[in-house]
Structures are given as structure tokens and as C-alpha cells.
Amino acid sequence: MFGIGTTELLVILVVALIVLGPSKLPELMRSLGKGLAEFKRMSTDVKRTLDAEVEKAEMDQKKAEMKKQMFPEKPDTVTPDTAKAAAAPEPVKTEAAPEPAKTEAAAQPAAGTPEDKA
């Protein structure tokens, strides 16, 4: 237990007996034993819980693999609606081209027009 041999445990008990006295030593040993038992019980419970979770995750993974082997993914089926959409793509909308800029000669009226004489 904890890598302590018999002689080391005996030395620890003798020192505890001298420090605490004979009246408190049995009470201390009882509480120490209860504490160690509780620690052992909790560590066992944690280990069981972790083992159960790991086993559950492995089973879920195996189920998924077997399901994938038994029912391989099928390609998407072609329905009449999807066939029409694939055959006739929507026309691409383009912006209208800007009008060409007017030159100064085209913007001014000719010199011999009736508008100049008036």
C-alpha cells in the first residue's frame, strides 16, 4: 500500500502514538480508514463510469460502420423537376451598356440652321 513497507508503517504508527497519545490514535485510525475507503469507492465509481462511456462510444462507432456497410449511400435520384432545372439554366442578367458620350460637334447645332437666324 503506497509503497510503504512493514517497518516504515510501524515507525509511522509509533510516532503517531507518541504525538497524538493513546486516546486519540484509535479515533484517528478509524477516520483515516473511512477516508481511504471512501476514496477507493469514488475512484472505482469514476473508473466504471469512464469505462462505460468508452464502451458506449466504441459501440456507437461500430454501429455506424456496420450501417454504412449494409446501407451504402445512394446517389441523388433525378426527379423531373431537377432534370428540367439542369437542362435549362436561368438566363444571365447583364447590365445595360452606357450610351456613348456625345461629341461637342454633335452637341452644337450647325452654323447655317434657322435657329441661329432667329
NUGUKE-619088 format. One line per field, with one value per atom (N, C-alpha, C): atom name; x, y, z; residue in one letter. Coordinates in steps of 0.05 Angstrom, whole numbers, plus 32768, in hexadecimal, padded with zeros to 4 digits. Layout:
NUGUKE-619088
atom: (CA | ...);
u: (X | ...);
v: (Y | ...);
w: (Z | ...);
res: (A | ...);
***
This chain:
NUGUKE-619088
atom: (N | CA | C | N | CA | C | N | CA | C | N | CA | C | N | CA | C | N | CA | C | N | CA | C | N | CA | C | N | CA | C | N | CA | C | N | CA | C | N | CA | C | N | CA | C | N | CA | C | N | CA | C | N | CA | C | N | CA | C | N | CA | C | N | CA | C | N | CA | C | N | CA | C | N | CA | C | N | CA | C | N | CA | C | N | CA | C | N | CA | C | N | CA | C | N | CA | C | N | CA | C | N | CA | C | N | CA | C | N | CA | C | N | CA | C | N | CA | C | N | CA | C | N | CA | C | N | CA | C | N | CA | C | N | CA | C | N | CA | C | N | CA | C | N | CA | C | N | CA | C | N | CA | C | N | CA | C | N | CA | C | N | CA | C | N | CA | C | N | CA | C | N | CA | C | N | CA | C | N | CA | C | N | CA | C | N | CA | C | N | CA | C | N | CA | C | N | CA | C | N | CA | C | N | CA | C | N | CA | C | N | CA | C | N | CA | C | N | CA | C | N | CA | C | N | CA | C | N | CA | C | N | CA | C | N | CA | C | N | CA | C | N | CA | C | N | CA | C | N | CA | C | N | CA | C | N | CA | C | N | CA | C | N | CA | C | N | CA | C | N | CA | C | N | CA | C | N | CA | C | N | CA | C | N | CA | C | N | CA | C | N | CA | C | N | CA | C | N | CA | C | N | CA | C | N | CA | C | N | CA | C | N | CA | C | N | CA | C | N | CA | C | N | CA | C | N | CA | C | N | CA | C | N | CA | C | N | CA | C | N | CA | C | N | CA | C | N | CA | C | N | CA | C | N | CA | C | N | CA | C | N | CA | C | N | CA | C | N | CA | C | N | CA | C | N | CA | C | N | CA | C | N | CA | C | N | CA | C | N | CA | C | N | CA | C | N | CA | C | N | CA | C | N | CA | C | N | CA | C | N | CA | C);
u: (8011 | 8000 | 8012 | 8010 | 801E | 803C | 8046 | 8063 | 8070 | 8061 | 806C | 806E | 8085 | 808A | 807F | 8082 | 8078 | 8087 | 80A1 | 80B1 | 80AB | 80A8 | 80A2 | 8087 | 8073 | 8058 | 8059 | 8069 | 806C | 8079 | 808D | 8099 | 8085 | 8075 | 8061 | 804D | 8044 | 8030 | 803C | 8055 | 8062 | 8064 | 806C | 806E | 8052 | 803E | 8022 | 8019 | 8020 | 8018 | 8025 | 803E | 804C | 8040 | 803B | 8031 | 8014 | 8003 | 7FE6 | 7FDE | 7FEC | 7FE4 | 7FD2 | 7FD1 | 7FC1 | 7FA3 | 7F99 | 7F7C | 7F71 | 7F80 | 7F77 | 7F80 | 7F93 | 7F9D | 7F88 | 7F78 | 7F63 | 7F4E | 7F47 | 7F34 | 7F40 | 7F59 | 7F67 | 7F69 | 7F6F | 7F71 | 7F56 | 7F40 | 7F26 | 7F1E | 7F23 | 7F1C | 7F2E | 7F47 | 7F59 | 7F50 | 7F47 | 7F3D | 7F24 | 7F12 | 7EF9 | 7EFF | 7F12 | 7F1A | 7F26 | 7F38 | 7F44 | 7F2F | 7F1C | 7F07 | 7EF5 | 7EEF | 7EDF | 7EEE | 7F08 | 7F18 | 7F19 | 7F1D | 7F1E | 7F03 | 7EED | 7ED3 | 7ECD | 7ED5 | 7ED1 | 7EE2 | 7EFB | 7F0D | 7F03 | 7EF8 | 7EED | 7ED4 | 7EC4 | 7EAC | 7EB3 | 7EC7 | 7ED0 | 7EDB | 7EEA | 7EF5 | 7EDF | 7ECB | 7EB4 | 7EA6 | 7EA1 | 7E93 | 7EA3 | 7EBD | 7ECD | 7ECE | 7ED0 | 7ED1 | 7EB6 | 7EA0 | 7E86 | 7E83 | 7E8D | 7E8B | 7E9C | 7EB4 | 7EC6 | 7EB9 | 7EAE | 7EA1 | 7E89 | 7E7A | 7E63 | 7E6C | 7E81 | 7E8B | 7E95 | 7EA3 | 7EAC | 7E95 | 7E80 | 7E69 | 7E5B | 7E58 | 7E4C | 7E5C | 7E76 | 7E88 | 7E85 | 7E84 | 7E80 | 7E65 | 7E50 | 7E35 | 7E36 | 7E43 | 7E44 | 7E53 | 7E69 | 7E78 | 7E67 | 7E59 | 7E49 | 7E32 | 7E26 | 7E10 | 7E19 | 7E31 | 7E3D | 7E43 | 7E4C | 7E51 | 7E38 | 7E23 | 7E0A | 7DFA | 7DFA | 7DEA | 7DFC | 7E0A | 7E1C | 7E0C | 7E18 | 7E0A | 7E04 | 7DEA | 7DE1 | 7DE5 | 7DEC | 7DEE | 7DD2 | 7DD2 | 7DB8 | 7DA9 | 7D8F | 7D7F | 7D76 | 7D72 | 7D6A | 7D4C | 7D40 | 7D23 | 7D1E | 7D05 | 7CFF | 7D05 | 7D01 | 7D06 | 7D24 | 7D34 | 7D51 | 7D5C | 7D50 | 7D59 | 7D54 | 7D3D | 7D37 | 7D4A | 7D50 | 7D61 | 7D7E | 7D86 | 7DA1 | 7DA3 | 7D8D | 7D8D | 7D8B | 7D7B | 7D77 | 7D81 | 7D9A | 7DA3 | 7D96 | 7D95 | 7D89 | 7D9B | 7D8E | 7D9E | 7DAD | 7DC4 | 7DD5 | 7DCC | 7DC6 | 7DBF | 7DD8 | 7DD9 | 7DF0 | 7DE6 | 7DF8 | 7DF1 | 7DF1 | 7DDF | 7DDE | 7DF8 | 7E02 | 7E1A | 7E14 | 7E26 | 7E21 | 7E21 | 7E12 | 7E11 | 7E2B | 7E34 | 7E4D | 7E4B | 7E61 | 7E61 | 7E5F | 7E50 | 7E4C | 7E65 | 7E6D | 7E84 | 7E7A | 7E8B | 7E84 | 7E77 | 7E80 | 7E75 | 7E58 | 7E53 | 7E38 | 7E26 | 7E31 | 7E20 | 7E18 | 7E28 | 7E22 | 7E14 | 7E00 | 7DF2 | 7E04 | 7DFE | 7E0E | 7E0C | 7E20 | 7E21 | 7E0B | 7E02 | 7DF0 | 7DD3 | 7DCC | 7DB0 | 7D9F | 7D85 | 7D72 | 7D72 | 7D7A | 7D7A | 7D8D | 7DA4 | 7DB8 | 7DAD | 7D9D | 7D94 | 7D7E | 7D71 | 7D5B | 7D62);
v: (7FE8 | 8000 | 8019 | 802A | 8043 | 803F | 8027 | 8021 | 8023 | 801F | 8020 | 8004 | 7FFD | 7FE2 | 7FE0 | 7FC8 | 7FC3 | 7FD3 | 7FD5 | 7FE3 | 8001 | 800C | 8029 | 802F | 801D | 8021 | 8020 | 800D | 800B | 8024 | 802F | 8048 | 805F | 8061 | 8076 | 8073 | 805B | 8057 | 805E | 8058 | 805E | 807D | 808A | 80A8 | 80B4 | 80A9 | 80B3 | 80AE | 8097 | 8091 | 80A4 | 80AB | 80BE | 80DA | 80E3 | 80FE | 8101 | 80EF | 80F2 | 80E6 | 80D3 | 80C5 | 80AE | 809C | 8083 | 8088 | 809D | 80A1 | 80AA | 80BA | 80C4 | 80B3 | 80A1 | 8091 | 807E | 8070 | 805F | 806F | 8086 | 8098 | 80A2 | 80A9 | 80B2 | 809B | 8083 | 806C | 8066 | 8068 | 8063 | 8077 | 8090 | 80A5 | 80A2 | 809B | 8097 | 807F | 806A | 8052 | 8059 | 8068 | 8071 | 8082 | 8094 | 80A6 | 8097 | 8083 | 8073 | 8062 | 8057 | 8047 | 8058 | 8070 | 8082 | 8089 | 808F | 8096 | 807E | 8066 | 804F | 804A | 804E | 804A | 805F | 8077 | 808C | 8088 | 8080 | 807B | 8063 | 804F | 8038 | 8041 | 8051 | 805B | 806C | 807D | 808D | 807B | 8067 | 8055 | 8046 | 803C | 802E | 8041 | 8059 | 806C | 8072 | 8076 | 807B | 8063 | 804B | 8033 | 802F | 8035 | 8033 | 8047 | 805F | 8073 | 806C | 8061 | 8059 | 8042 | 802F | 8018 | 8021 | 8034 | 803E | 804C | 805C | 806A | 8056 | 8041 | 802C | 801E | 8018 | 800B | 801D | 8036 | 8049 | 804A | 804A | 804B | 8032 | 801B | 8001 | 8000 | 800A | 800B | 801C | 8033 | 8045 | 8038 | 802A | 801C | 8006 | 7FF6 | 7FE0 | 7FEB | 8001 | 800D | 8017 | 8023 | 802D | 8016 | 7FFF | 7FE8 | 7FDC | 7FDA | 7FCE | 7FDF | 7FF9 | 800C | 8022 | 801C | 8031 | 8049 | 805F | 8078 | 8076 | 807C | 807B | 8097 | 8098 | 80B3 | 80BF | 80D9 | 80E7 | 80DE | 80D9 | 80D0 | 80E9 | 80E5 | 80FB | 80FB | 8112 | 8115 | 8127 | 8127 | 8138 | 8156 | 815F | 817C | 8181 | 8170 | 8175 | 8171 | 815F | 815B | 8174 | 8181 | 819A | 81B0 | 81B2 | 81C7 | 81C3 | 81AA | 81A5 | 81A9 | 81A4 | 81A7 | 81C4 | 81D4 | 81F0 | 8202 | 820B | 821D | 8239 | 8247 | 8262 | 8275 | 8287 | 829A | 82AD | 82B4 | 82C6 | 82E3 | 82F2 | 830E | 831F | 8330 | 8342 | 835E | 8370 | 838C | 8399 | 83AD | 83BB | 83CB | 83CB | 83DA | 83F7 | 8408 | 8425 | 8430 | 8445 | 8452 | 8460 | 8460 | 846D | 848B | 8498 | 84B5 | 84C4 | 84DA | 84EB | 84FC | 8500 | 8512 | 852F | 8542 | 855E | 8566 | 855C | 8563 | 8559 | 8542 | 8537 | 8545 | 854F | 855C | 8578 | 8586 | 85A1 | 85A1 | 85B1 | 85B2 | 85BD | 85B6 | 85C0 | 85DE | 85EB | 8608 | 8613 | 8606 | 8611 | 8609 | 8602 | 85F9 | 8610 | 860E | 8624 | 862C | 861C | 8624 | 863A | 863C | 8650 | 866C | 866C | 8685 | 8692 | 8684 | 868F | 869E);
w: (8000 | 8000 | 8000 | 7FEC | 7FE9 | 7FE9 | 7FE4 | 7FE3 | 7FFE | 8014 | 802F | 8039 | 8043 | 804E | 806A | 8076 | 8091 | 80A6 | 80A3 | 80B7 | 80B6 | 809E | 809C | 80A8 | 80A3 | 80AF | 80CD | 80D8 | 80F5 | 8100 | 80F3 | 80FD | 80FC | 80E7 | 80E5 | 80FC | 8102 | 8117 | 8133 | 8137 | 8151 | 8154 | 813F | 8140 | 8145 | 8137 | 813B | 8157 | 8163 | 817E | 8192 | 818D | 819F | 819C | 8183 | 817F | 8188 | 8180 | 8186 | 81A0 | 81A9 | 81C3 | 81BD | 81D1 | 81CD | 81CB | 81D5 | 81D5 | 81BA | 81AB | 8191 | 817A | 817E | 8167 | 815B | 816B | 815E | 814F | 8159 | 814B | 8131 | 8131 | 8119 | 8104 | 810D | 80FB | 80EE | 80FE | 80F4 | 80DF | 80E4 | 80D0 | 80B7 | 80BB | 80A4 | 8093 | 80A0 | 8092 | 8082 | 808F | 8081 | 8069 | 806C | 8056 | 803F | 8045 | 8030 | 8022 | 8031 | 8025 | 8013 | 801B | 800A | 7FF1 | 7FF4 | 7FDD | 7FC9 | 7FD3 | 7FC2 | 7FB4 | 7FC3 | 7FB7 | 7FA1 | 7FA5 | 7F91 | 7F79 | 7F7D | 7F66 | 7F56 | 7F63 | 7F54 | 7F45 | 7F51 | 7F43 | 7F2A | 7F2D | 7F16 | 7F00 | 7F07 | 7EF4 | 7EE5 | 7EF4 | 7EE7 | 7ED4 | 7EDC | 7ECB | 7EB1 | 7EB4 | 7E9C | 7E8A | 7E95 | 7E85 | 7E76 | 7E84 | 7E77 | 7E60 | 7E63 | 7E4E | 7E36 | 7E3C | 7E26 | 7E17 | 7E25 | 7E18 | 7E08 | 7E12 | 7E03 | 7DE9 | 7DEB | 7DD3 | 7DBF | 7DC8 | 7DB5 | 7DA7 | 7DB7 | 7DAB | 7D97 | 7D9D | 7D8A | 7D70 | 7D73 | 7D5B | 7D4B | 7D58 | 7D4A | 7D3C | 7D49 | 7D3D | 7D24 | 7D26 | 7D0E | 7CF7 | 7CFD | 7CE8 | 7CDB | 7CEC | 7CE1 | 7CD1 | 7CDA | 7CCB | 7CB0 | 7CB0 | 7C97 | 7C84 | 7C8E | 7C7D | 7C73 | 7C83 | 7C7B | 7C69 | 7C6E | 7C5E | 7C53 | 7C3D | 7C32 | 7C29 | 7C29 | 7C21 | 7C03 | 7BFD | 7BE1 | 7BD5 | 7BBB | 7BAE | 7BAD | 7BAB | 7BAA | 7B91 | 7B95 | 7B7E | 7B6F | 7B54 | 7B43 | 7B41 | 7B49 | 7B46 | 7B2F | 7B24 | 7B0D | 7B12 | 7B2A | 7B30 | 7B2F | 7B3A | 7B3A | 7B1E | 7B0E | 7AF2 | 7AE2 | 7AE5 | 7AD7 | 7ADF | 7AF9 | 7B02 | 7AF7 | 7AF5 | 7AEB | 7ACD | 7ABE | 7AA1 | 7A98 | 7AA6 | 7A9E | 7AB4 | 7AB3 | 7AC8 | 7AC4 | 7ADA | 7AD9 | 7AC9 | 7AB9 | 7AAA | 7ABD | 7AB4 | 7AC4 | 7ABE | 7AD3 | 7ACF | 7ACD | 7AB8 | 7AB5 | 7AB8 | 7AC0 | 7AC2 | 7AA6 | 7AA2 | 7A89 | 7A85 | 7A6D | 7A67 | 7A67 | 7A72 | 7A72 | 7A56 | 7A52 | 7A37 | 7A32 | 7A19 | 7A12 | 7A17 | 7A1F | 7A25 | 7A0B | 7A0B | 79F3 | 79F1 | 79D8 | 79D3 | 79D2 | 79D4 | 79D4 | 79BA | 79A4 | 798A | 7988 | 7991 | 7990 | 79A3 | 79B9 | 79CD | 79C5 | 79B4 | 79AC | 7991 | 798D | 7973 | 795D | 7945 | 792F | 792B | 791E | 791C | 790A | 78F6 | 78E3 | 78E8 | 78FF | 7904 | 790B | 7907 | 790C | 792A | 793B | 7958 | 795D | 794F | 7953 | 794A | 7935 | 792A | 793B | 794A | 7959 | 7971);
res: (M | M | M | F | F | F | G | G | G | I | I | I | G | G | G | T | T | T | T | T | T | E | E | E | L | L | L | L | L | L | V | V | V | I | I | I | L | L | L | V | V | V | V | V | V | A | A | A | L | L | L | I | I | I | V | V | V | L | L | L | G | G | G | P | P | P | S | S | S | K | K | K | L | L | L | P | P | P | E | E | E | L | L | L | M | M | M | R | R | R | S | S | S | L | L | L | G | G | G | K | K | K | G | G | G | L | L | L | A | A | A | E | E | E | F | F | F | K | K | K | R | R | R | M | M | M | S | S | S | T | T | T | D | D | D | V | V | V | K | K | K | R | R | R | T | T | T | L | L | L | D | D | D | A | A | A | E | E | E | V | V | V | E | E | E | K | K | K | A | A | A | E | E | E | M | M | M | D | D | D | Q | Q | Q | K | K | K | K | K | K | A | A | A | E | E | E | M | M | M | K | K | K | K | K | K | Q | Q | Q | M | M | M | F | F | F | P | P | P | E | E | E | K | K | K | P | P | P | D | D | D | T | T | T | V | V | V | T | T | T | P | P | P | D | D | D | T | T | T | A | A | A | K | K | K | A | A | A | A | A | A | A | A | A | A | A | A | P | P | P | E | E | E | P | P | P | V | V | V | K | K | K | T | T | T | E | E | E | A | A | A | A | A | A | P | P | P | E | E | E | P | P | P | A | A | A | K | K | K | T | T | T | E | E | E | A | A | A | A | A | A | A | A | A | Q | Q | Q | P | P | P | A | A | A | A | A | A | G | G | G | T | T | T | P | P | P | E | E | E | D | D | D | K | K | K | A | A | A);
***
